[in-house]
Amino acid sequence: MNEPTLRIDGEVERPRELTFADLAALDAADQVADVSQYDPKRKGAAVRLSGLLKLVGAKSSAKYLGLHGTLDNFHASIPLAPVLDRGLLIYSLDGQPLDTKAGGPFRFLIADYAACHTQEIDECANVKFVDHIELTALKGFDNRPEDDAQHEALHRAAKTNSARTTRLRTPTPATRPCNIAQPNDALPKPACWLNRHARPWPFAE
């Protein structure tokens, strides 16, 4: 199985494809040992977005940050300036590459996204399954859900794809439990939807 890589391109001087080892080798000043200090619901080691952009040489023309996840076909394009010093890329958990069950291979996290003070940046900009970061001069492709049906459909697909990937990586046991599914109303609810609706909506964490 090929090792997951993070592709960074667009408005940069030095496009790169980075592995787990490459990220772990970045300067200590660009590392965060545990992101739980910024978000108690999240765990793992991360690198700072600012450190990644220094590595690839972000151009002055770069105004938007594109976050792309192939696994669930999720894409977000957000203003770069407000997240430059807040953005973190989680790449490791307990010293190992971040598993898809935790949002891997790479997971983007904005420390205190509400402090960005823009409607373009909400909790849904904390993108899971990231494998491509793209810097653009103008707003890029963004398919974040705009209504309840889109939101549920997107995360249903993400759960299915994540489960399929896990089955490919894990040997099938002799017997498997059949009661592993959870009802939608037992799933956690994201703040980005609690802020938009009077009542919460299901969300696959």
N, C-alpha and C positions, 0 to 999 in steps of 0.2 A: 504494500500500500504506500502510495506517495505521501511524503510528509507535507502537511498543510503549509501554505505560504501566504503571506500578506503582500499583495501588490499595491504599490503606491505610485501613481502617475498623474498625468494632467499638467497643470501649471507648476512644474518642478524642474530644476536643473538636472537632477540625477534620478530618474525613475529606478525603483528597486523592487525586488522580490525578497522578502525577509522571512526567515525561518524562526522557529522557537529559539534556537541557539543564537541567532543574530540579535533578537530582541533582548535576550538575557545578557548579552555582551555589551549592551549600551551603557553609557556612563552612569555611575551610581546616582548622580544628580538628576538623571532623567527616569529613575526607577521609583516605584512606590511598592513597598514590601507587602502591604495589605490594604486594599481599597476600602475595607470596612471602616476605616477612620473617616471616610467621606460619606459612605452609605452603609449603615449597619446590615442591610439586607444582602449586601454583596460581599464576596470573599475572593481573594486571589491577588497575585502580583500583577502589576501593570507598568507600562511605560507612559510617560507623559506625551501628549500630542505635540507639544512644543519641541520635544526632543526628536520625535520622528520627522518633523518638518525641517529641523536643522540638518538632519541626516540627508534628506533628499534635496535640500536647497529650494524651499518654497519661493516662488517668484512673487514680486510685488503685485502682479496681476491676479493672483489667487485671492478670490473674495468669498468663495463658497467651498464647503467641505462636503464631498459626496461619500456616503457610507453605503456599501453594497454587500449584500449577503446572498450568495448563490443558493444556499440550502433551501431558503424559504422565499427566494425571489423578492426580497425586501430591499427597498432603496430609499434613502433619505438624503436631501440636499439642504444644508443649513448654513447660515452665515458663519464665516470662519472667525472673524474677530472676537465675538462674544465667548467662544469656546476655546480659543487658542491656549489660554492659561488654565482652563478648567477640564479640558478633555483628557481622558485616560483610556488606554487600550489594555484591557485585561487579557493576558496571554498564558497565565500559569495558575494552577491550583495545587497546593501541597507539593510544589516542586516539579510537577508534571505539566505537560501541555494541556491547555484547557479543553475539556471534553465537550462534545455537542450537548450533552445533558445539562451543562452549565452555561450554554450559549456560545461554545467555541466553534471554530478554532480560535477566534478572537472576538472579544465583546467590548463595544464602545460604551463608556460611562461618562456622563457629564456631572461633575461634582456640583451639586446645588444648581440644577438646570433652571430653576425659577429665578435665580439671581441674574440670568442673562437678559431678562426684561424684554423679551420678544416673543410674539406668538408663533414664530417659525421654529422655536426650540421648546419642545415639550418632552414629557417622559418617553414618548415614542421615538424620540431622537436617540435614546439609549439603545443602540442597535445590536442585536445578537447575530451570531453566525457570520461576522464580518470577515471577508477575504479580499476586499478591494477598497482602497481609499483613493479618492480622486479629487484633485483640486481643480476648480474651474473659475473662470472669470465671471460667469453668469450662473444663475440658479440652474442646477442640473436636474436629472430625472429623480422624481420623488413620488413614490406610490404609497405613502403612509395613508392609512384608512381615513376616510372623511365621514363615514356613517357607520352605524352599528353592524349592518350586514357585512360590509367590507371588513370590518374589524374581526368579527367572528370567523369569517371565511379564511382570512389570512392566517390566523393563529391555529385554526384547525389544520391547515396545510402544513404549518411549521411543526406541529406535533407529529403528524404522519411522517414527514420527511426525517425528523429527528429519530423516531422509532425505527424507521427503515435503516438509517445509518448505524444505529446501535446494534441491530440484528446482524448487519454485515460484519461488524467488528467483534461480536461476541459469539462464541460457539453455542449452538443450540443445546440446552440440557435435555436429559431423557424425558423429563416431565416439566411442563410449564404451567404456572398458575393462570387461570382464565379470568380471574376477577380483578384485573389490574386497572381497569378504566375507572375514571372518576367523573361524576356528573359535572356539567358546566357550572352549576351554581356553587360548587365547592372550590372553584378556582379563585386565586387572588385577583383583585381588581386594580388596574393601574391608575395612578393619579391623573394622567392626562385625560382619561375618560371620566373620572369622577369630577374633574373641573368643568367638563363640557356638558354633563348631563345631571339631571336632578337625582337620578338613581344609578347605582353602579352597574357595570356590565362585565361579563366574564372575560377573563384574559389569561392566556396560557403563559405562565411565568417562565 
